[in-house]
Amino acid sequence: MPEHDPAEGVERNRALGAAVVLLDGRTLAAERATRRGRSTDALGAVLITSALMLAVYTIVEDNRPAAPSDSRC
């Protein structure tokens, strides 16, 4: 099995990052031009944030060990 050179991955990531930055500017400029006059969807932001917080809370609480029961009857 050939050795993996970590420098190759770094160079590949730099090239990919540069391409994303260059293309992103064009995409955002076009998006801004089509969205003039629209406001931020504050209600949608609050709802999605609340839903994600509830999902994370549920997962975290479900993984906690249960408290020992008190069976002194």
Biopython code that builds the backbone (N, CA, C, O; Angstrom):
import numpy as np
from Bio.PDB.StructureBuilder import StructureBuilder

atoms = [
    (1, "MET", "N", (0.847, -1.178, 0.000)),
    (1, "MET", "CA", (0.000, 0.000, 0.000)),
    (1, "MET", "C", (0.892, 1.240, 0.000)),
    (1, "MET", "O", (1.774, 1.356, 0.851)),
    (2, "PRO", "N", (0.681, 2.175, -0.941)),
    (2, "PRO", "CA", (1.546, 3.356, -1.024)),
    (2, "PRO", "C", (1.294, 4.305, 0.151)),
    (2, "PRO", "O", (0.193, 4.386, 0.695)),
    (3, "GLU", "N", (2.360, 5.016, 0.516)),
    (3, "GLU", "CA", (2.266, 6.009, 1.587)),
    (3, "GLU", "C", (1.419, 7.200, 1.122)),
    (3, "GLU", "O", (1.479, 7.604, -0.040)),
    (4, "HIS", "N", (0.654, 7.736, 2.024)),
    (4, "HIS", "CA", (-0.182, 8.910, 1.722)),
    (4, "HIS", "C", (0.585, 10.157, 2.141)),
    (4, "HIS", "O", (1.019, 10.276, 3.287)),
    (5, "ASP", "N", (0.746, 11.077, 1.207)),
    (5, "ASP", "CA", (1.442, 12.328, 1.491)),
    (5, "ASP", "C", (0.422, 13.375, 1.925)),
    (5, "ASP", "O", (-0.412, 13.781, 1.115)),
    (6, "PRO", "N", (0.462, 13.827, 3.189)),
    (6, "PRO", "CA", (-0.514, 14.821, 3.668)),
    (6, "PRO", "C", (-0.464, 16.138, 2.906)),
    (6, "PRO", "O", (-1.463, 16.855, 2.841)),
    (7, "ALA", "N", (0.687, 16.461, 2.332)),
    (7, "ALA", "CA", (0.811, 17.722, 1.589)),
    (7, "ALA", "C", (-0.089, 17.726, 0.353)),
    (7, "ALA", "O", (-0.569, 18.782, -0.060)),
    (8, "GLU", "N", (-0.319, 16.558, -0.238)),
    (8, "GLU", "CA", (-1.206, 16.489, -1.402)),
    (8, "GLU", "C", (-2.617, 16.928, -1.041)),
    (8, "GLU", "O", (-3.255, 17.664, -1.794)),
    (9, "GLY", "N", (-3.100, 16.479, 0.102)),
    (9, "GLY", "CA", (-4.437, 16.853, 0.545)),
    (9, "GLY", "C", (-4.559, 18.337, 0.810)),
    (9, "GLY", "O", (-5.585, 18.947, 0.507)),
    (10, "VAL", "N", (-3.511, 18.921, 1.379)),
    (10, "VAL", "CA", (-3.530, 20.357, 1.676)),
    (10, "VAL", "C", (-3.596, 21.154, 0.384)),
    (10, "VAL", "O", (-4.374, 22.102, 0.274)),
    (11, "GLU", "N", (-2.781, 20.775, -0.595)),
    (11, "GLU", "CA", (-2.781, 21.492, -1.874)),
    (11, "GLU", "C", (-4.128, 21.351, -2.579)),
    (11, "GLU", "O", (-4.627, 22.308, -3.170)),
    (12, "ARG", "N", (-4.708, 20.167, -2.515)),
    (12, "ARG", "CA", (-6.014, 19.938, -3.135)),
    (12, "ARG", "C", (-7.076, 20.793, -2.450)),
    (12, "ARG", "O", (-7.932, 21.377, -3.115)),
    (13, "ASN", "N", (-7.020, 20.867, -1.112)),
    (13, "ASN", "CA", (-7.988, 21.682, -0.378)),
    (13, "ASN", "C", (-7.833, 23.161, -0.680)),
    (13, "ASN", "O", (-8.827, 23.880, -0.776)),
    (14, "ARG", "N", (-6.601, 23.623, -0.832)),
    (14, "ARG", "CA", (-6.374, 25.036, -1.179)),
    (14, "ARG", "C", (-6.975, 25.366, -2.534)),
    (14, "ARG", "O", (-7.625, 26.398, -2.702)),
    (15, "ALA", "N", (-6.754, 24.487, -3.493)),
    (15, "ALA", "CA", (-7.291, 24.724, -4.840)),
    (15, "ALA", "C", (-8.818, 24.728, -4.813)),
    (15, "ALA", "O", (-9.454, 25.575, -5.440)),
    (16, "LEU", "N", (-9.392, 23.792, -4.097)),
    (16, "LEU", "CA", (-10.848, 23.727, -3.990)),
    (16, "LEU", "C", (-11.389, 24.966, -3.281)),
    (16, "LEU", "O", (-12.394, 25.535, -3.707)),
    (17, "GLY", "N", (-10.733, 25.384, -2.211)),
    (17, "GLY", "CA", (-11.150, 26.581, -1.481)),
    (17, "GLY", "C", (-11.098, 27.827, -2.351)),
    (17, "GLY", "O", (-12.005, 28.658, -2.306)),
    (18, "ALA", "N", (-10.037, 27.960, -3.143)),
    (18, "ALA", "CA", (-9.910, 29.112, -4.033)),
    (18, "ALA", "C", (-11.034, 29.121, -5.071)),
    (18, "ALA", "O", (-11.595, 30.175, -5.371)),
    (19, "ALA", "N", (-11.361, 27.955, -5.615)),
    (19, "ALA", "CA", (-12.442, 27.877, -6.602)),
    (19, "ALA", "C", (-13.778, 28.257, -5.975)),
    (19, "ALA", "O", (-14.581, 28.952, -6.598)),
    (20, "VAL", "N", (-14.021, 27.807, -4.747)),
    (20, "VAL", "CA", (-15.278, 28.134, -4.069)),
    (20, "VAL", "C", (-15.378, 29.632, -3.823)),
    (20, "VAL", "O", (-16.435, 30.225, -4.036)),
    (21, "VAL", "N", (-14.296, 30.246, -3.378)),
    (21, "VAL", "CA", (-14.310, 31.692, -3.109)),
    (21, "VAL", "C", (-14.583, 32.469, -4.395)),
    (21, "VAL", "O", (-15.366, 33.418, -4.386)),
    (22, "LEU", "N", (-13.958, 32.085, -5.482)),
    (22, "LEU", "CA", (-14.165, 32.789, -6.747)),
    (22, "LEU", "C", (-15.596, 32.637, -7.257)),
    (22, "LEU", "O", (-16.205, 33.612, -7.697)),
    (23, "LEU", "N", (-16.124, 31.441, -7.200)),
    (23, "LEU", "CA", (-17.478, 31.206, -7.702)),
    (23, "LEU", "C", (-18.539, 31.752, -6.755)),
    (23, "LEU", "O", (-19.618, 32.147, -7.196)),
    (24, "ASP", "N", (-18.246, 31.777, -5.475)),
    (24, "ASP", "CA", (-19.204, 32.235, -4.479)),
    (24, "ASP", "C", (-19.542, 33.714, -4.665)),
    (24, "ASP", "O", (-20.697, 34.109, -4.510)),
    (25, "GLY", "N", (-18.563, 34.514, -4.988)),
    (25, "GLY", "CA", (-18.810, 35.937, -5.204)),
    (25, "GLY", "C", (-19.815, 36.184, -6.318)),
    (25, "GLY", "O", (-20.684, 37.047, -6.198)),
    (26, "ARG", "N", (-19.698, 35.440, -7.382)),
    (26, "ARG", "CA", (-20.637, 35.589, -8.498)),
    (26, "ARG", "C", (-22.034, 35.132, -8.102)),
    (26, "ARG", "O", (-23.026, 35.784, -8.427)),
    (27, "THR", "N", (-22.102, 34.025, -7.408)),
    (27, "THR", "CA", (-23.405, 33.480, -7.013)),
    (27, "THR", "C", (-24.110, 34.419, -6.047)),
    (27, "THR", "O", (-25.304, 34.682, -6.190)),
    (28, "LEU", "N", (-23.368, 34.930, -5.056)),
    (28, "LEU", "CA", (-23.978, 35.834, -4.094)),
    (28, "LEU", "C", (-24.418, 37.141, -4.735)),
    (28, "LEU", "O", (-25.465, 37.679, -4.375)),
    (29, "ALA", "N", (-23.645, 37.658, -5.671)),
    (29, "ALA", "CA", (-24.031, 38.896, -6.347)),
    (29, "ALA", "C", (-25.323, 38.692, -7.131)),
    (29, "ALA", "O", (-26.197, 39.560, -7.121)),
    (30, "ALA", "N", (-25.451, 37.570, -7.801)),
    (30, "ALA", "CA", (-26.674, 37.279, -8.550)),
    (30, "ALA", "C", (-27.853, 37.084, -7.605)),
    (30, "ALA", "O", (-28.968, 37.517, -7.898)),
    (31, "GLU", "N", (-27.608, 36.437, -6.478)),
    (31, "GLU", "CA", (-28.666, 36.210, -5.490)),
    (31, "GLU", "C", (-29.144, 37.530, -4.895)),
    (31, "GLU", "O", (-30.346, 37.738, -4.733)),
    (32, "ARG", "N", (-28.217, 38.417, -4.572)),
    (32, "ARG", "CA", (-28.599, 39.717, -4.007)),
    (32, "ARG", "C", (-29.431, 40.528, -4.991)),
    (32, "ARG", "O", (-30.366, 41.223, -4.593)),
    (33, "ALA", "N", (-29.092, 40.440, -6.271)),
    (33, "ALA", "CA", (-29.817, 41.196, -7.285)),
    (33, "ALA", "C", (-31.260, 40.709, -7.401)),
    (33, "ALA", "O", (-32.160, 41.510, -7.653)),
    (34, "THR", "N", (-31.490, 39.426, -7.223)),
    (34, "THR", "CA", (-32.848, 38.904, -7.362)),
    (34, "THR", "C", (-33.658, 39.052, -6.078)),
    (34, "THR", "O", (-34.882, 38.937, -6.121)),
    (35, "ARG", "N", (-33.016, 39.304, -4.939)),
    (35, "ARG", "CA", (-33.722, 39.359, -3.665)),
    (35, "ARG", "C", (-33.919, 40.786, -3.157)),
    (35, "ARG", "O", (-34.297, 40.963, -1.999)),
    (36, "ARG", "N", (-33.688, 41.765, -3.940)),
    (36, "ARG", "CA", (-33.850, 43.144, -3.472)),
    (36, "ARG", "C", (-35.285, 43.368, -2.999)),
    (36, "ARG", "O", (-36.236, 42.956, -3.663)),
    (37, "GLY", "N", (-35.431, 44.014, -1.860)),
    (37, "GLY", "CA", (-36.742, 44.318, -1.343)),
    (37, "GLY", "C", (-37.295, 43.258, -0.406)),
    (37, "GLY", "O", (-38.304, 43.505, 0.255)),
    (38, "ARG", "N", (-36.684, 42.101, -0.325)),
    (38, "ARG", "CA", (-37.156, 41.056, 0.588)),
    (38, "ARG", "C", (-36.455, 41.206, 1.925)),
    (38, "ARG", "O", (-35.286, 41.584, 1.989)),
    (39, "SER", "N", (-37.177, 40.907, 2.984)),
    (39, "SER", "CA", (-36.576, 40.996, 4.313)),
    (39, "SER", "C", (-36.186, 39.609, 4.804)),
    (39, "SER", "O", (-36.548, 38.593, 4.211)),
    (40, "THR", "N", (-35.451, 39.595, 5.881)),
    (40, "THR", "CA", (-35.039, 38.331, 6.481)),
    (40, "THR", "C", (-36.251, 37.638, 7.090)),
    (40, "THR", "O", (-37.129, 38.289, 7.655)),
    (41, "ASP", "N", (-36.292, 36.346, 6.976)),
    (41, "ASP", "CA", (-37.384, 35.552, 7.522)),
    (41, "ASP", "C", (-37.074, 35.244, 8.984)),
    (41, "ASP", "O", (-36.557, 34.174, 9.303)),
    (42, "ALA", "N", (-37.390, 36.183, 9.865)),
    (42, "ALA", "CA", (-37.075, 36.037, 11.283)),
    (42, "ALA", "C", (-37.853, 34.883, 11.907)),
    (42, "ALA", "O", (-37.297, 34.121, 12.698)),
    (43, "LEU", "N", (-39.110, 34.747, 11.569)),
    (43, "LEU", "CA", (-39.913, 33.665, 12.125)),
    (43, "LEU", "C", (-39.340, 32.308, 11.714)),
    (43, "LEU", "O", (-39.248, 31.400, 12.539)),
    (44, "GLY", "N", (-38.964, 32.169, 10.471)),
    (44, "GLY", "CA", (-38.362, 30.923, 10.008)),
    (44, "GLY", "C", (-37.056, 30.620, 10.728)),
    (44, "GLY", "O", (-36.786, 29.469, 11.071)),
    (45, "ALA", "N", (-36.246, 31.644, 10.957)),
    (45, "ALA", "CA", (-34.976, 31.456, 11.671)),
    (45, "ALA", "C", (-35.228, 30.995, 13.100)),
    (45, "ALA", "O", (-34.541, 30.100, 13.592)),
    (46, "VAL", "N", (-36.202, 31.594, 13.768)),
    (46, "VAL", "CA", (-36.528, 31.202, 15.146)),
    (46, "VAL", "C", (-37.057, 29.778, 15.187)),
    (46, "VAL", "O", (-36.674, 29.004, 16.064)),
    (47, "LEU", "N", (-37.930, 29.421, 14.252)),
    (47, "LEU", "CA", (-38.510, 28.083, 14.236)),
    (47, "LEU", "C", (-37.464, 27.001, 13.969)),
    (47, "LEU", "O", (-37.458, 25.972, 14.644)),
    (48, "ILE", "N", (-36.588, 27.219, 13.004)),
    (48, "ILE", "CA", (-35.588, 26.195, 12.697)),
    (48, "ILE", "C", (-34.571, 26.082, 13.820)),
    (48, "ILE", "O", (-34.117, 24.981, 14.129)),
    (49, "THR", "N", (-34.205, 27.197, 14.436)),
    (49, "THR", "CA", (-33.279, 27.151, 15.571)),
    (49, "THR", "C", (-33.895, 26.405, 16.739)),
    (49, "THR", "O", (-33.229, 25.592, 17.380)),
    (50, "SER", "N", (-35.154, 26.674, 17.019)),
    (50, "SER", "CA", (-35.849, 25.977, 18.112)),
    (50, "SER", "C", (-35.949, 24.480, 17.834)),
    (50, "SER", "O", (-35.747, 23.668, 18.737)),
    (51, "ALA", "N", (-36.255, 24.115, 16.610)),
    (51, "ALA", "CA", (-36.377, 22.697, 16.258)),
    (51, "ALA", "C", (-35.040, 21.978, 16.411)),
    (51, "ALA", "O", (-34.990, 20.859, 16.920)),
    (52, "LEU", "N", (-33.965, 22.615, 15.973)),
    (52, "LEU", "CA", (-32.646, 22.003, 16.105)),
    (52, "LEU", "C", (-32.232, 21.884, 17.561)),
    (52, "LEU", "O", (-31.649, 20.875, 17.959)),
    (53, "MET", "N", (-32.526, 22.906, 18.364)),
    (53, "MET", "CA", (-32.199, 22.844, 19.792)),
    (53, "MET", "C", (-32.972, 21.717, 20.469)),
    (53, "MET", "O", (-32.412, 20.996, 21.294)),
    (54, "LEU", "N", (-34.237, 21.558, 20.135)),
    (54, "LEU", "CA", (-35.048, 20.492, 20.712)),
    (54, "LEU", "C", (-34.515, 19.122, 20.309)),
    (54, "LEU", "O", (-34.474, 18.205, 21.130)),
    (55, "ALA", "N", (-34.112, 18.979, 19.064)),
    (55, "ALA", "CA", (-33.568, 17.700, 18.596)),
    (55, "ALA", "C", (-32.278, 17.356, 19.337)),
    (55, "ALA", "O", (-32.100, 16.219, 19.774)),
    (56, "VAL", "N", (-31.384, 18.324, 19.479)),
    (56, "VAL", "CA", (-30.124, 18.078, 20.184)),
    (56, "VAL", "C", (-30.390, 17.771, 21.648)),
    (56, "VAL", "O", (-29.796, 16.843, 22.197)),
    (57, "TYR", "N", (-31.261, 18.522, 22.285)),
    (57, "TYR", "CA", (-31.591, 18.293, 23.692)),
    (57, "TYR", "C", (-32.153, 16.888, 23.893)),
    (57, "TYR", "O", (-31.795, 16.202, 24.851)),
    (58, "THR", "N", (-33.028, 16.464, 22.992)),
    (58, "THR", "CA", (-33.631, 15.139, 23.091)),
    (58, "THR", "C", (-32.565, 14.048, 22.973)),
    (58, "THR", "O", (-32.585, 13.081, 23.735)),
    (59, "ILE", "N", (-31.658, 14.193, 22.048)),
    (59, "ILE", "CA", (-30.604, 13.202, 21.858)),
    (59, "ILE", "C", (-29.688, 13.160, 23.076)),
    (59, "ILE", "O", (-29.331, 12.079, 23.543)),
    (60, "VAL", "N", (-29.307, 14.314, 23.591)),
    (60, "VAL", "CA", (-28.398, 14.364, 24.735)),
    (60, "VAL", "C", (-29.066, 13.787, 25.975)),
    (60, "VAL", "O", (-28.452, 13.003, 26.699)),
    (61, "GLU", "N", (-30.297, 14.158, 26.225)),
    (61, "GLU", "CA", (-30.996, 13.661, 27.410)),
    (61, "GLU", "C", (-31.270, 12.161, 27.313)),
    (61, "GLU", "O", (-31.286, 11.476, 28.336)),
    (62, "ASP", "N", (-31.480, 11.647, 26.125)),
    (62, "ASP", "CA", (-31.761, 10.229, 25.943)),
    (62, "ASP", "C", (-30.530, 9.378, 26.250)),
    (62, "ASP", "O", (-30.664, 8.217, 26.636)),
    (63, "ASN", "N", (-29.339, 9.940, 26.083)),
    (63, "ASN", "CA", (-28.102, 9.193, 26.300)),
    (63, "ASN", "C", (-27.621, 9.225, 27.747)),
    (63, "ASN", "O", (-26.639, 8.558, 28.073)),
    (64, "ARG", "N", (-28.268, 9.965, 28.607)),
    (64, "ARG", "CA", (-27.856, 9.999, 30.012)),
    (64, "ARG", "C", (-28.283, 8.717, 30.710)),
    (64, "ARG", "O", (-29.342, 8.164, 30.413)),
    (65, "PRO", "N", (-27.466, 8.251, 31.627)),
    (65, "PRO", "CA", (-27.869, 7.043, 32.354)),
    (65, "PRO", "C", (-29.058, 7.334, 33.266)),
    (65, "PRO", "O", (-29.180, 8.427, 33.819)),
    (66, "ALA", "N", (-29.907, 6.365, 33.408)),
    (66, "ALA", "CA", (-31.091, 6.525, 34.244)),
    (66, "ALA", "C", (-30.676, 6.530, 35.719)),
    (66, "ALA", "O", (-29.713, 5.873, 36.113)),
    (67, "ALA", "N", (-31.411, 7.270, 36.502)),
    (67, "ALA", "CA", (-31.144, 7.316, 37.936)),
    (67, "ALA", "C", (-31.562, 5.997, 38.577)),
    (67, "ALA", "O", (-32.565, 5.405, 38.181)),
    (68, "PRO", "N", (-30.807, 5.541, 39.552)),
    (68, "PRO", "CA", (-31.189, 4.286, 40.208)),
    (68, "PRO", "C", (-32.512, 4.449, 40.920)),
    (68, "PRO", "O", (-32.768, 5.486, 41.533)),
    (69, "SER", "N", (-33.350, 3.440, 40.844)),
    (69, "SER", "CA", (-34.661, 3.534, 41.467)),
    (69, "SER", "C", (-34.537, 3.258, 42.963)),
    (69, "SER", "O", (-33.661, 2.509, 43.396)),
    (70, "ASP", "N", (-35.405, 3.858, 43.730)),
    (70, "ASP", "CA", (-35.419, 3.672, 45.170)),
    (70, "ASP", "C", (-36.463, 2.606, 45.493)),
    (70, "ASP", "O", (-37.662, 2.886, 45.499)),
    (71, "SER", "N", (-36.010, 1.403, 45.757)),
    (71, "SER", "CA", (-36.944, 0.295, 45.981)),
    (71, "SER", "C", (-37.014, -0.091, 47.462)),
    (71, "SER", "O", (-36.933, -1.271, 47.802)),
    (72, "ARG", "N", (-37.163, 0.905, 48.340)),
    (72, "ARG", "CA", (-37.281, 0.647, 49.788)),
    (72, "ARG", "C", (-38.754, 0.596, 50.167)),
    (72, "ARG", "O", (-39.234, 1.522, 50.822)),
    (73, "CYS", "N", (-39.441, -0.366, 49.815)),
    (73, "CYS", "CA", (-40.854, -0.470, 50.162)),
    (73, "CYS", "C", (-41.102, -1.486, 51.210)),
    (73, "CYS", "O", (-42.248, -1.691, 51.612)),
]
sb = StructureBuilder()
sb.init_structure("model")
sb.init_model(0)
sb.init_chain("A")
sb.init_seg("    ")
for serial, (resi, resn, name, xyz) in enumerate(atoms, 1):
    if name == "N":
        sb.init_residue(resn, " ", resi, " ")
    sb.init_atom(name, np.array(xyz, "f"), 0.0, 1.0, " ", f" {name:<3s}", serial, name[0])
structure = sb.get_structure()
